[in-house]
């Protein structure tokens, strides 16, 4: 099964994708993390992506599509995966559909998670991520057991540069302009399921699983 988790920055896609991956056994593919890894490793792609990433803008489609399709060609995605943060433009959505159709596959479900803007900004401003394994925490809503340390691997927690208020606001604007049109794209194709993300992590996870498992 190919599932897309869709929604604005900070709505909880990454948090929910990890939980859904544990429950379904599907791989979790996140373009944000692929870019962060390329930036950390200072690869050619990382150097190009950093310019856009730091400004809260989308990395151009040709880089993003090539990176995602390369990841999707790996064995762990042969029977499906959870896509988090991709697609984010109509061009990316069309490229994904074409690539899957060539392999006789399709996107099964697109789950659109929603929360009010004030909640998104407060989630982004309080987010801490693990440098080592990428696990995500929130200083109030999901605090780690020990401040500054990851519960999973003991790695150091840090705040993402693009979560600073000005860049976070920019990302929300970019989402509204360039990514929100995908809601209609998937609705017209009968793929879109909507869930309320303005609930506890556990409640959202339960509703997400029901949406994905429902026929
Ligand atoms: P990316 O990393 O994908 O950022 P994003 O989509 O903006 O999403 P976030 O990671 O900010 O939020 P999330 O929805 O995953 O929320 P999370 O679960 O962490 O992209 C970063 C950049 O990479 C982009 O700006 C762009 O430059 C580039 N990029 C990536 N993909 C691209 C693409 N396809 N095309 C072009 N460029 C691309 O939760 C947030 C916080 O809230 C956490 O602290 C968490 O603990 C907390 N939380 C989660 N759920 C709840 C809840 N229910 N209640 C309370 N707190 C909660």
Boltz pocket constraint, residues with backbone or C-beta under 6 A from the ligand:
constraints:
  - pocket:
      binder: B
      contacts: [[A, 7], [A, 8], [A, 9], [A, 10], [A, 11], [A, 12], [A, 13], [A, 14], [A, 15], [A, 16], [A, 31], [A, 32], [A, 33], [A, 35], [A, 49], [A, 52], [A, 53], [A, 54], [A, 56], [A, 57], [A, 58], [A, 59], [A, 60], [A, 64], [A, 84], [A, 85], [A, 86], [A, 87], [A, 88], [A, 92], [A, 123], [A, 124], [A, 126], [A, 127], [A, 128], [A, 136], [A, 137], [A, 138], [A, 139], [A, 141], [A, 142], [A, 162], [A, 171], [A, 197], [A, 198], [A, 199], [A, 200], [A, 201], [A, 202], [A, 204]]
      max_distance: 6.0
